Amino acid sequence: MMRNLNDLCRISQKDSLCILGLMSGTSLDGLDLALCHFAGWGTSLSWQVEKAVTIPYPAEIQTELRTVFAQAQAGLEKICLLHARLGQWYAQTVGDTLAAWDISPQTLDAIASHGQTIYHAPCHQHGQPKQPNASLQIGDADRIAFQTGVITLADFRQKHLAAGGEGAPLAVYGDYHLFFSTSENRFLLNIGGIANFTYLPAGGKPTQIQYSDTGPGNTLIDAAMRKWFAPSQYDENGQTAQRGKINLPLLAQLKMQPFFAKPLPKTTGGEVFYLQWAESQAQRLSLGPILPEDWVATLSQLTIETVARAIQETALQGAVYVSGGGVHNRFLMEGLQRVLPDFNIRPLEALGVSSEAKEALLFAFLAYRTIRGDATDFGLGLPSVSFGKISLPY
């Protein structure tokens, strides 16, 4: 048997695995890396995030990604080249980060790379009766495996799509095993470009778990900051929103977007929630000029109220643990606590995990369960599949 397959068989039999998780989300801000250790399974599962860091995208790559992200039409050559370029940059970033941590690539059992989503197209969104659910992530995993010499798992969403799912949100599969409590009902809320949550009942009863995207997280806020407050890429600590005034007629109009009325669970992306859409809604109302800081305040309030609406739709109670870039936005966090006064809202750090490392951890976990050969749906009524295509180093 070739050496690569021998290595794969060998690590699948190990008692514990060291997996480096890579995640770049719809905020397009950079790459999260989390060095994770896993052992056991089910109630005997143990895990640890040893190290974590976020490396910003180089300005050139970020600019190129924004030209294709969530665009119904984009140049095939540009996408093809970005797929290869991003894979190379991920591999180089892994090498540089491991060197900074004084860790040899040979100590890794695998790398789990989510890749960069550039288009998400569930049926309810694209509206084409004869076309299936689809989603596309780029960042060539073969280049990561070849350049690092480490077995790499990627393309996690495609098996879920093939089995009839929408490819998102996948967090529920990891949240269930990593964060359930025997004594506390928990909402695991992630505010990235798009916001999503998983509800975990105390004791981890699978039939009571709920999960969904809720709508925009930071995507509209970040777009407004780039347009009116460049070179700022995001609203640091929510300071711009705090200076602004919420435009209530515009907020009401934005909340009429049909996505918000759809039942849970549901998924969405930047294809639906983008700044030009919000501006078109303002034009429909003939509101006249809106101050830039009022735009940021209004779009931030849209995130707050639509996240709260989705949580309230579950008719469930629990502590809310927040991850993603939104956890650093004071306007969002304080706003959520105001509209959800009966919920205790805290950053994920309260559970001992970096809020920015969470999604990289989750995809490392999906790689772990794939290598260990598990394909259960935990009784969730979800597609019962393994995740991730395996790229061998050579």
NUBAPA-555585 format. One record per residue (C-alpha): chain; residue number from 1; x negated, y negated, z negated; residue in one letter. Coordinates in Angstrom, 1 decimal. Example, Ala and Ser with C-alpha at 12.3 -4.5 7.8 and 13.67 -1.06 7.14 Angstrom:
BEGIN
[rec 'A' 1 [-12.3 4.5 -7.8] 'A'],
[rec 'A' 2 [-13.7 1.1 -7.1] 'S'],
END
This chain:
BEGIN
[rec 'A' 1 [0.0 0.0 0.0] 'M'],
[rec 'A' 2 [-1.3 -3.5 0.9] 'M'],
[rec 'A' 3 [-2.9 -5.5 -2.0] 'R'],
[rec 'A' 4 [-0.1 -8.1 -2.0] 'N'],
[rec 'A' 5 [2.6 -5.5 -2.5] 'L'],
[rec 'A' 6 [0.6 -3.8 -5.1] 'N'],
[rec 'A' 7 [0.3 -7.1 -7.0] 'D'],
[rec 'A' 8 [4.1 -7.7 -6.7] 'L'],
[rec 'A' 9 [4.8 -4.2 -8.1] 'C'],
[rec 'A' 10 [2.3 -4.7 -10.8] 'R'],
[rec 'A' 11 [3.7 -7.9 -12.1] 'I'],
[rec 'A' 12 [7.3 -6.6 -11.9] 'S'],
[rec 'A' 13 [6.3 -4.0 -14.6] 'Q'],
[rec 'A' 14 [4.5 -6.4 -16.9] 'K'],
[rec 'A' 15 [6.0 -7.1 -20.4] 'D'],
[rec 'A' 16 [5.6 -10.9 -19.9] 'S'],
[rec 'A' 17 [5.1 -13.2 -17.0] 'L'],
[rec 'A' 18 [3.6 -16.6 -16.6] 'C'],
[rec 'A' 19 [5.4 -18.6 -13.9] 'I'],
[rec 'A' 20 [4.8 -22.2 -12.7] 'L'],
[rec 'A' 21 [8.2 -23.8 -11.8] 'G'],
[rec 'A' 22 [8.3 -26.6 -9.2] 'L'],
[rec 'A' 23 [11.3 -28.8 -8.8] 'M'],
[rec 'A' 24 [11.9 -31.9 -6.7] 'S'],
[rec 'A' 25 [15.5 -33.2 -6.9] 'G'],
[rec 'A' 26 [17.8 -35.5 -5.0] 'T'],
[rec 'A' 27 [16.3 -38.6 -6.6] 'S'],
[rec 'A' 28 [13.3 -38.0 -4.3] 'L'],
[rec 'A' 29 [11.0 -39.3 -7.0] 'D'],
[rec 'A' 30 [8.4 -36.6 -7.2] 'G'],
[rec 'A' 31 [7.6 -33.0 -8.2] 'L'],
[rec 'A' 32 [8.3 -31.6 -11.7] 'D'],
[rec 'A' 33 [5.9 -28.8 -12.7] 'L'],
[rec 'A' 34 [6.5 -26.6 -15.8] 'A'],
[rec 'A' 35 [4.2 -23.8 -16.9] 'L'],
[rec 'A' 36 [6.6 -21.2 -18.3] 'C'],
[rec 'A' 37 [6.2 -17.9 -20.1] 'H'],
[rec 'A' 38 [9.0 -15.2 -20.2] 'F'],
[rec 'A' 39 [9.3 -11.9 -21.9] 'A'],
[rec 'A' 40 [12.1 -9.4 -22.5] 'G'],
[rec 'A' 41 [15.7 -9.7 -21.3] 'W'],
[rec 'A' 42 [19.2 -10.3 -22.6] 'G'],
[rec 'A' 43 [19.3 -10.8 -26.3] 'T'],
[rec 'A' 44 [15.6 -10.0 -26.5] 'S'],
[rec 'A' 45 [14.6 -12.7 -24.0] 'L'],
[rec 'A' 46 [11.9 -15.0 -25.2] 'S'],
[rec 'A' 47 [10.5 -18.0 -23.3] 'W'],
[rec 'A' 48 [8.2 -21.0 -23.7] 'Q'],
[rec 'A' 49 [7.3 -24.1 -21.7] 'V'],
[rec 'A' 50 [3.6 -24.4 -22.3] 'E'],
[rec 'A' 51 [3.0 -27.5 -20.3] 'K'],
[rec 'A' 52 [5.0 -29.9 -18.1] 'A'],
[rec 'A' 53 [4.3 -32.9 -15.9] 'V'],
[rec 'A' 54 [6.0 -35.0 -13.2] 'T'],
[rec 'A' 55 [3.8 -36.0 -10.2] 'I'],
[rec 'A' 56 [5.3 -38.9 -8.1] 'P'],
[rec 'A' 57 [5.6 -38.4 -4.4] 'Y'],
[rec 'A' 58 [3.0 -40.4 -2.4] 'P'],
[rec 'A' 59 [4.8 -43.4 -1.0] 'A'],
[rec 'A' 60 [4.3 -42.2 2.6] 'E'],
[rec 'A' 61 [5.9 -38.8 1.9] 'I'],
[rec 'A' 62 [8.8 -40.4 -0.1] 'Q'],
[rec 'A' 63 [9.5 -42.8 2.8] 'T'],
[rec 'A' 64 [9.5 -40.0 5.3] 'E'],
[rec 'A' 65 [11.9 -38.0 3.2] 'L'],
[rec 'A' 66 [14.3 -40.8 2.9] 'R'],
[rec 'A' 67 [14.6 -41.0 6.7] 'T'],
[rec 'A' 68 [16.0 -37.4 6.8] 'V'],
[rec 'A' 69 [17.6 -37.0 3.4] 'F'],
[rec 'A' 70 [21.4 -36.6 3.6] 'A'],
[rec 'A' 71 [21.4 -37.7 7.3] 'Q'],
[rec 'A' 72 [23.9 -35.9 9.6] 'A'],
[rec 'A' 73 [21.4 -36.4 12.4] 'Q'],
[rec 'A' 74 [17.6 -36.4 12.1] 'A'],
[rec 'A' 75 [14.7 -35.6 14.4] 'G'],
[rec 'A' 76 [13.8 -32.0 14.6] 'L'],
[rec 'A' 77 [10.1 -32.8 15.0] 'E'],
[rec 'A' 78 [10.1 -34.9 11.9] 'K'],
[rec 'A' 79 [11.9 -32.2 9.8] 'I'],
[rec 'A' 80 [9.5 -29.5 11.1] 'C'],
[rec 'A' 81 [6.4 -31.6 10.3] 'L'],
[rec 'A' 82 [7.8 -32.6 6.9] 'L'],
[rec 'A' 83 [8.5 -28.9 6.0] 'H'],
[rec 'A' 84 [4.8 -28.1 6.6] 'A'],
[rec 'A' 85 [3.4 -31.3 5.1] 'R'],
[rec 'A' 86 [5.5 -31.0 1.9] 'L'],
[rec 'A' 87 [4.3 -27.3 1.5] 'G'],
[rec 'A' 88 [0.7 -28.5 1.8] 'Q'],
[rec 'A' 89 [1.3 -31.3 -0.7] 'W'],
[rec 'A' 90 [3.0 -29.0 -3.2] 'Y'],
[rec 'A' 91 [0.1 -26.6 -3.0] 'A'],
[rec 'A' 92 [-2.5 -29.3 -3.4] 'Q'],
[rec 'A' 93 [-0.5 -30.8 -6.4] 'T'],
[rec 'A' 94 [-0.4 -27.3 -8.0] 'V'],
[rec 'A' 95 [-4.2 -27.0 -7.6] 'G'],
[rec 'A' 96 [-4.9 -30.4 -9.0] 'D'],
[rec 'A' 97 [-2.5 -30.0 -11.9] 'T'],
[rec 'A' 98 [-3.9 -26.6 -12.9] 'L'],
[rec 'A' 99 [-7.4 -28.1 -12.8] 'A'],
[rec 'A' 100 [-6.3 -31.0 -15.0] 'A'],
[rec 'A' 101 [-4.8 -28.4 -17.4] 'W'],
[rec 'A' 102 [-8.0 -26.3 -17.2] 'D'],
[rec 'A' 103 [-6.0 -23.3 -16.1] 'I'],
[rec 'A' 104 [-7.0 -20.9 -13.3] 'S'],
[rec 'A' 105 [-4.5 -20.0 -10.6] 'P'],
[rec 'A' 106 [-5.4 -16.4 -11.3] 'Q'],
[rec 'A' 107 [-3.6 -16.6 -14.7] 'T'],
[rec 'A' 108 [-0.3 -17.2 -12.9] 'L'],
[rec 'A' 109 [1.9 -14.3 -12.0] 'D'],
[rec 'A' 110 [4.0 -16.4 -9.7] 'A'],
[rec 'A' 111 [5.1 -19.8 -8.5] 'I'],
[rec 'A' 112 [8.7 -20.7 -8.2] 'A'],
[rec 'A' 113 [9.3 -23.6 -5.8] 'S'],
[rec 'A' 114 [12.8 -25.1 -5.3] 'H'],
[rec 'A' 115 [11.7 -27.2 -2.4] 'G'],
[rec 'A' 116 [13.2 -30.5 -1.4] 'Q'],
[rec 'A' 117 [16.9 -30.5 -0.5] 'T'],
[rec 'A' 118 [17.5 -32.7 2.5] 'I'],
[rec 'A' 119 [21.1 -31.7 3.3] 'Y'],
[rec 'A' 120 [23.9 -30.0 1.4] 'H'],
[rec 'A' 121 [27.0 -29.0 3.3] 'A'],
[rec 'A' 122 [29.6 -27.0 1.4] 'P'],
[rec 'A' 123 [32.8 -26.3 3.5] 'C'],
[rec 'A' 124 [34.9 -28.7 1.5] 'H'],
[rec 'A' 125 [32.4 -31.4 2.5] 'Q'],
[rec 'A' 126 [31.7 -30.8 6.1] 'H'],
[rec 'A' 127 [35.3 -29.9 7.0] 'G'],
[rec 'A' 128 [34.5 -27.7 9.9] 'Q'],
[rec 'A' 129 [36.8 -24.6 9.7] 'P'],
[rec 'A' 130 [34.6 -22.1 11.5] 'K'],
[rec 'A' 131 [31.4 -23.1 9.7] 'Q'],
[rec 'A' 132 [30.1 -21.6 6.4] 'P'],
[rec 'A' 133 [28.8 -23.3 3.3] 'N'],
[rec 'A' 134 [25.2 -24.4 3.9] 'A'],
[rec 'A' 135 [22.3 -26.2 2.3] 'S'],
[rec 'A' 136 [18.7 -26.9 3.5] 'L'],
[rec 'A' 137 [15.5 -27.2 1.4] 'Q'],
[rec 'A' 138 [12.1 -27.9 2.9] 'I'],
[rec 'A' 139 [8.6 -27.4 1.6] 'G'],
[rec 'A' 140 [6.9 -24.3 3.2] 'D'],
[rec 'A' 141 [6.4 -21.7 0.5] 'A'],
[rec 'A' 142 [4.0 -19.7 2.7] 'D'],
[rec 'A' 143 [1.6 -22.6 2.6] 'R'],
[rec 'A' 144 [1.9 -22.8 -1.2] 'I'],
[rec 'A' 145 [1.2 -19.1 -1.5] 'A'],
[rec 'A' 146 [-1.7 -19.1 1.0] 'F'],
[rec 'A' 147 [-3.4 -22.2 -0.4] 'Q'],
[rec 'A' 148 [-3.0 -21.2 -4.1] 'T'],
[rec 'A' 149 [-3.4 -17.5 -3.7] 'G'],
[rec 'A' 150 [-0.4 -17.0 -5.9] 'V'],
[rec 'A' 151 [2.8 -15.1 -5.0] 'I'],
[rec 'A' 152 [5.5 -17.7 -4.5] 'T'],
[rec 'A' 153 [9.3 -17.5 -4.6] 'L'],
[rec 'A' 154 [11.3 -20.2 -2.9] 'A'],
[rec 'A' 155 [14.6 -20.8 -0.9] 'D'],
[rec 'A' 156 [16.6 -20.0 -4.0] 'F'],
[rec 'A' 157 [19.9 -21.3 -2.8] 'R'],
[rec 'A' 158 [20.2 -19.2 0.4] 'Q'],
[rec 'A' 159 [21.2 -15.9 -1.2] 'K'],
[rec 'A' 160 [23.9 -17.6 -3.2] 'H'],
[rec 'A' 161 [25.3 -19.1 0.0] 'L'],
[rec 'A' 162 [25.1 -15.7 1.8] 'A'],
[rec 'A' 163 [27.1 -14.2 -1.1] 'A'],
[rec 'A' 164 [29.9 -16.7 -0.7] 'G'],
[rec 'A' 165 [28.8 -19.4 -3.1] 'G'],
[rec 'A' 166 [28.1 -23.1 -2.3] 'E'],
[rec 'A' 167 [24.4 -22.8 -3.3] 'G'],
[rec 'A' 168 [24.9 -25.2 -6.3] 'A'],
[rec 'A' 169 [24.9 -25.8 -9.1] 'P'],
[rec 'A' 170 [22.5 -22.9 -9.9] 'L'],
[rec 'A' 171 [21.7 -24.2 -13.3] 'A'],
[rec 'A' 172 [24.4 -22.1 -14.9] 'V'],
[rec 'A' 173 [22.4 -18.9 -14.3] 'Y'],
[rec 'A' 174 [19.5 -20.2 -16.4] 'G'],
[rec 'A' 175 [21.5 -22.3 -18.9] 'D'],
[rec 'A' 176 [23.4 -19.2 -20.0] 'Y'],
[rec 'A' 177 [20.3 -17.2 -21.0] 'H'],
[rec 'A' 178 [18.0 -20.1 -22.1] 'L'],
[rec 'A' 179 [20.3 -22.4 -24.0] 'F'],
[rec 'A' 180 [23.4 -20.6 -25.4] 'F'],
[rec 'A' 181 [23.9 -20.8 -29.2] 'S'],
[rec 'A' 182 [25.6 -18.4 -31.5] 'T'],
[rec 'A' 183 [27.0 -21.3 -33.6] 'S'],
[rec 'A' 184 [27.4 -24.4 -31.4] 'E'],
[rec 'A' 185 [29.4 -25.1 -28.2] 'N'],
[rec 'A' 186 [27.1 -26.9 -25.8] 'R'],
[rec 'A' 187 [27.4 -29.0 -22.6] 'F'],
[rec 'A' 188 [24.1 -29.0 -20.7] 'L'],
[rec 'A' 189 [24.3 -32.2 -18.7] 'L'],
[rec 'A' 190 [21.8 -33.0 -16.0] 'N'],
[rec 'A' 191 [21.8 -36.6 -14.6] 'I'],
[rec 'A' 192 [19.5 -36.4 -11.6] 'G'],
[rec 'A' 193 [20.4 -37.9 -8.2] 'G'],
[rec 'A' 194 [23.7 -35.9 -8.6] 'I'],
[rec 'A' 195 [25.0 -35.1 -12.1] 'A'],
[rec 'A' 196 [26.1 -31.6 -13.1] 'N'],
[rec 'A' 197 [26.9 -29.7 -16.3] 'F'],
[rec 'A' 198 [27.2 -26.3 -17.7] 'T'],
[rec 'A' 199 [29.5 -25.6 -20.7] 'Y'],
[rec 'A' 200 [28.3 -22.8 -23.0] 'L'],
[rec 'A' 201 [30.7 -21.6 -25.7] 'P'],
[rec 'A' 202 [29.2 -20.6 -29.0] 'A'],
[rec 'A' 203 [28.2 -17.0 -28.9] 'G'],
[rec 'A' 204 [27.7 -17.1 -25.1] 'G'],
[rec 'A' 205 [31.1 -15.6 -24.0] 'K'],
[rec 'A' 206 [30.7 -15.5 -20.3] 'P'],
[rec 'A' 207 [34.3 -15.8 -19.4] 'T'],
[rec 'A' 208 [34.6 -19.2 -21.1] 'Q'],
[rec 'A' 209 [31.6 -20.8 -19.3] 'I'],
[rec 'A' 210 [32.3 -23.7 -17.0] 'Q'],
[rec 'A' 211 [30.0 -25.5 -14.7] 'Y'],
[rec 'A' 212 [30.2 -28.1 -11.9] 'S'],
[rec 'A' 213 [28.7 -31.1 -10.2] 'D'],
[rec 'A' 214 [30.4 -34.3 -11.4] 'T'],
[rec 'A' 215 [29.4 -36.8 -8.7] 'G'],
[rec 'A' 216 [26.7 -39.4 -8.5] 'P'],
[rec 'A' 217 [24.0 -39.5 -11.2] 'G'],
[rec 'A' 218 [21.2 -41.8 -10.3] 'N'],
[rec 'A' 219 [21.4 -41.8 -6.6] 'T'],
[rec 'A' 220 [23.6 -44.9 -6.1] 'L'],
[rec 'A' 221 [21.8 -46.8 -8.9] 'I'],
[rec 'A' 222 [18.4 -46.0 -7.4] 'D'],
[rec 'A' 223 [19.5 -47.0 -3.9] 'A'],
[rec 'A' 224 [20.8 -50.4 -5.3] 'A'],
[rec 'A' 225 [17.5 -51.0 -7.1] 'M'],
[rec 'A' 226 [15.5 -50.3 -4.0] 'R'],
[rec 'A' 227 [17.6 -52.6 -1.9] 'K'],
[rec 'A' 228 [17.9 -55.6 -4.3] 'W'],
[rec 'A' 229 [15.1 -55.2 -6.8] 'F'],
[rec 'A' 230 [12.2 -53.8 -4.7] 'A'],
[rec 'A' 231 [9.6 -52.6 -5.4] 'P'],
[rec 'A' 232 [11.6 -51.1 -8.3] 'S'],
[rec 'A' 233 [12.7 -47.5 -7.5] 'Q'],
[rec 'A' 234 [15.1 -47.1 -10.5] 'Y'],
[rec 'A' 235 [16.7 -49.1 -13.3] 'D'],
[rec 'A' 236 [14.2 -48.8 -16.1] 'E'],
[rec 'A' 237 [16.0 -48.2 -19.4] 'N'],
[rec 'A' 238 [19.2 -49.5 -17.8] 'G'],
[rec 'A' 239 [17.9 -53.1 -18.2] 'Q'],
[rec 'A' 240 [19.3 -54.3 -14.9] 'T'],
[rec 'A' 241 [22.8 -52.8 -15.6] 'A'],
[rec 'A' 242 [22.8 -54.4 -19.0] 'Q'],
[rec 'A' 243 [22.3 -57.9 -17.4] 'R'],
[rec 'A' 244 [25.2 -57.3 -14.9] 'G'],
[rec 'A' 245 [28.9 -57.4 -15.2] 'K'],
[rec 'A' 246 [31.1 -54.4 -14.1] 'I'],
[rec 'A' 247 [33.3 -55.2 -11.1] 'N'],
[rec 'A' 248 [36.5 -53.5 -12.2] 'L'],
[rec 'A' 249 [38.4 -53.6 -8.8] 'P'],
[rec 'A' 250 [35.3 -52.1 -7.0] 'L'],
[rec 'A' 251 [34.9 -49.5 -9.8] 'L'],
[rec 'A' 252 [38.5 -48.4 -9.4] 'A'],
[rec 'A' 253 [38.1 -48.2 -5.6] 'Q'],
[rec 'A' 254 [35.0 -46.1 -5.9] 'L'],
[rec 'A' 255 [36.7 -43.7 -8.3] 'K'],
[rec 'A' 256 [39.3 -43.0 -5.6] 'M'],
[rec 'A' 257 [36.8 -41.0 -3.6] 'Q'],
[rec 'A' 258 [38.6 -37.6 -2.9] 'P'],
[rec 'A' 259 [35.7 -35.6 -4.5] 'F'],
[rec 'A' 260 [36.7 -36.8 -8.0] 'F'],
[rec 'A' 261 [40.2 -35.3 -7.7] 'A'],
[rec 'A' 262 [39.0 -31.9 -6.6] 'K'],
[rec 'A' 263 [39.3 -29.2 -9.3] 'P'],
[rec 'A' 264 [36.2 -27.8 -11.1] 'L'],
[rec 'A' 265 [33.8 -26.3 -10.1] 'P'],
[rec 'A' 266 [32.6 -28.3 -7.1] 'K'],
[rec 'A' 267 [29.4 -29.4 -5.5] 'T'],
[rec 'A' 268 [28.4 -32.6 -3.7] 'T'],
[rec 'A' 269 [25.3 -34.6 -2.6] 'G'],
[rec 'A' 270 [23.9 -37.7 -1.1] 'G'],
[rec 'A' 271 [25.9 -37.0 2.0] 'E'],
[rec 'A' 272 [29.0 -38.2 0.2] 'V'],
[rec 'A' 273 [27.6 -40.7 -2.3] 'F'],
[rec 'A' 274 [25.3 -43.2 -0.6] 'Y'],
[rec 'A' 275 [25.0 -47.0 -0.9] 'L'],
[rec 'A' 276 [26.5 -47.8 2.5] 'Q'],
[rec 'A' 277 [29.6 -45.9 1.4] 'W'],
[rec 'A' 278 [29.9 -48.0 -1.8] 'A'],
[rec 'A' 279 [29.4 -51.2 0.2] 'E'],
[rec 'A' 280 [32.1 -50.2 2.7] 'S'],
[rec 'A' 281 [34.5 -49.8 -0.2] 'Q'],
[rec 'A' 282 [33.7 -53.3 -1.4] 'A'],
[rec 'A' 283 [34.3 -54.6 2.1] 'Q'],
[rec 'A' 284 [37.7 -52.9 2.2] 'R'],
[rec 'A' 285 [38.7 -54.9 -0.9] 'L'],
[rec 'A' 286 [37.4 -58.2 0.6] 'S'],
[rec 'A' 287 [35.7 -59.0 -2.7] 'L'],
[rec 'A' 288 [33.2 -61.4 -1.4] 'G'],
[rec 'A' 289 [29.6 -61.5 -2.5] 'P'],
[rec 'A' 290 [28.7 -59.3 -5.5] 'I'],
[rec 'A' 291 [25.6 -60.1 -7.5] 'L'],
[rec 'A' 292 [22.9 -57.4 -7.3] 'P'],
[rec 'A' 293 [22.9 -56.9 -11.1] 'E'],
[rec 'A' 294 [26.7 -56.5 -11.0] 'D'],
[rec 'A' 295 [26.3 -53.8 -8.3] 'W'],
[rec 'A' 296 [23.9 -51.9 -10.6] 'V'],
[rec 'A' 297 [26.2 -52.3 -13.6] 'A'],
[rec 'A' 298 [29.2 -51.1 -11.6] 'T'],
[rec 'A' 299 [27.5 -48.1 -10.0] 'L'],
[rec 'A' 300 [26.1 -47.1 -13.4] 'S'],
[rec 'A' 301 [29.6 -47.3 -14.9] 'Q'],
[rec 'A' 302 [30.8 -45.1 -12.0] 'L'],
[rec 'A' 303 [28.3 -42.4 -13.1] 'T'],
[rec 'A' 304 [29.4 -42.8 -16.8] 'I'],
[rec 'A' 305 [33.1 -42.5 -16.1] 'E'],
[rec 'A' 306 [33.0 -39.7 -13.6] 'T'],
[rec 'A' 307 [30.7 -37.6 -15.8] 'V'],
[rec 'A' 308 [33.0 -38.2 -18.7] 'A'],
[rec 'A' 309 [36.1 -37.4 -16.6] 'R'],
[rec 'A' 310 [34.6 -34.0 -15.6] 'A'],
[rec 'A' 311 [33.7 -33.1 -19.1] 'I'],
[rec 'A' 312 [37.2 -34.2 -20.3] 'Q'],
[rec 'A' 313 [38.8 -32.1 -17.6] 'E'],
[rec 'A' 314 [37.4 -28.9 -19.3] 'T'],
[rec 'A' 315 [39.5 -29.7 -22.3] 'A'],
[rec 'A' 316 [36.6 -28.4 -24.4] 'L'],
[rec 'A' 317 [34.5 -29.8 -27.2] 'Q'],
[rec 'A' 318 [30.8 -29.4 -27.9] 'G'],
[rec 'A' 319 [27.4 -31.1 -28.3] 'A'],
[rec 'A' 320 [26.1 -32.7 -25.0] 'V'],
[rec 'A' 321 [22.4 -32.3 -24.3] 'Y'],
[rec 'A' 322 [21.2 -34.5 -21.4] 'V'],
[rec 'A' 323 [18.3 -33.9 -19.1] 'S'],
[rec 'A' 324 [17.1 -35.5 -15.8] 'G'],
[rec 'A' 325 [16.0 -39.1 -15.2] 'G'],
[rec 'A' 326 [19.3 -40.5 -16.5] 'G'],
[rec 'A' 327 [18.3 -39.5 -20.0] 'V'],
[rec 'A' 328 [15.9 -42.5 -20.0] 'H'],
[rec 'A' 329 [18.6 -45.0 -19.0] 'N'],
[rec 'A' 330 [19.9 -46.6 -22.2] 'R'],
[rec 'A' 331 [23.0 -48.1 -20.3] 'F'],
[rec 'A' 332 [24.0 -44.6 -19.2] 'L'],
[rec 'A' 333 [23.4 -42.9 -22.5] 'M'],
[rec 'A' 334 [25.2 -45.5 -24.6] 'E'],
[rec 'A' 335 [28.0 -45.7 -22.1] 'G'],
[rec 'A' 336 [28.6 -42.0 -22.2] 'L'],
[rec 'A' 337 [28.7 -42.1 -26.0] 'Q'],
[rec 'A' 338 [31.3 -44.9 -25.8] 'R'],
[rec 'A' 339 [33.6 -43.1 -23.4] 'V'],
[rec 'A' 340 [33.1 -39.7 -25.2] 'L'],
[rec 'A' 341 [33.2 -40.8 -28.8] 'P'],
[rec 'A' 342 [34.1 -37.3 -30.1] 'D'],
[rec 'A' 343 [31.0 -35.8 -28.5] 'F'],
[rec 'A' 344 [27.5 -35.8 -30.0] 'N'],
[rec 'A' 345 [25.3 -36.9 -27.0] 'I'],
[rec 'A' 346 [21.5 -36.2 -27.3] 'R'],
[rec 'A' 347 [18.5 -35.7 -25.0] 'P'],
[rec 'A' 348 [17.5 -32.2 -24.3] 'L'],
[rec 'A' 349 [14.4 -32.8 -26.5] 'E'],
[rec 'A' 350 [16.7 -32.1 -29.4] 'A'],
[rec 'A' 351 [16.5 -28.4 -28.4] 'L'],
[rec 'A' 352 [12.7 -28.5 -28.1] 'G'],
[rec 'A' 353 [12.5 -28.8 -24.3] 'V'],
[rec 'A' 354 [11.4 -31.7 -22.2] 'S'],
[rec 'A' 355 [14.4 -33.2 -20.4] 'S'],
[rec 'A' 356 [12.4 -33.7 -17.2] 'E'],
[rec 'A' 357 [11.0 -30.1 -17.2] 'A'],
[rec 'A' 358 [14.4 -28.4 -17.5] 'K'],
[rec 'A' 359 [15.1 -27.8 -13.8] 'E'],
[rec 'A' 360 [11.6 -26.6 -13.1] 'A'],
[rec 'A' 361 [12.1 -24.2 -16.1] 'L'],
[rec 'A' 362 [15.4 -23.0 -14.6] 'L'],
[rec 'A' 363 [13.9 -22.1 -11.3] 'F'],
[rec 'A' 364 [11.0 -20.4 -13.0] 'A'],
[rec 'A' 365 [13.6 -18.3 -14.8] 'F'],
[rec 'A' 366 [15.4 -17.4 -11.6] 'L'],
[rec 'A' 367 [12.0 -16.3 -10.2] 'A'],
[rec 'A' 368 [11.5 -14.2 -13.4] 'Y'],
[rec 'A' 369 [14.9 -12.5 -13.1] 'R'],
[rec 'A' 370 [14.2 -11.8 -9.4] 'T'],
[rec 'A' 371 [10.8 -10.3 -10.0] 'I'],
[rec 'A' 372 [12.2 -8.2 -12.9] 'R'],
[rec 'A' 373 [15.0 -6.9 -10.5] 'G'],
[rec 'A' 374 [18.0 -8.4 -12.2] 'D'],
[rec 'A' 375 [21.0 -9.4 -10.0] 'A'],
[rec 'A' 376 [23.9 -9.6 -12.5] 'T'],
[rec 'A' 377 [26.4 -12.4 -12.5] 'D'],
[rec 'A' 378 [26.7 -12.3 -16.4] 'F'],
[rec 'A' 379 [30.5 -11.8 -16.0] 'G'],
[rec 'A' 380 [30.8 -15.3 -14.7] 'L'],
[rec 'A' 381 [32.7 -14.3 -11.6] 'G'],
[rec 'A' 382 [29.8 -15.8 -9.6] 'L'],
[rec 'A' 383 [27.9 -14.2 -6.7] 'P'],
[rec 'A' 384 [25.9 -11.3 -8.2] 'S'],
[rec 'A' 385 [22.6 -11.8 -6.5] 'V'],
[rec 'A' 386 [18.9 -12.1 -7.0] 'S'],
[rec 'A' 387 [17.3 -15.4 -6.0] 'F'],
[rec 'A' 388 [14.3 -16.5 -4.0] 'G'],
[rec 'A' 389 [12.5 -15.3 -1.0] 'K'],
[rec 'A' 390 [9.0 -14.0 -1.7] 'I'],
[rec 'A' 391 [6.0 -15.4 0.1] 'S'],
[rec 'A' 392 [2.8 -13.3 -0.3] 'L'],
[rec 'A' 393 [-0.6 -15.1 -0.3] 'P'],
[rec 'A' 394 [-2.1 -13.3 2.7] 'Y'],
END
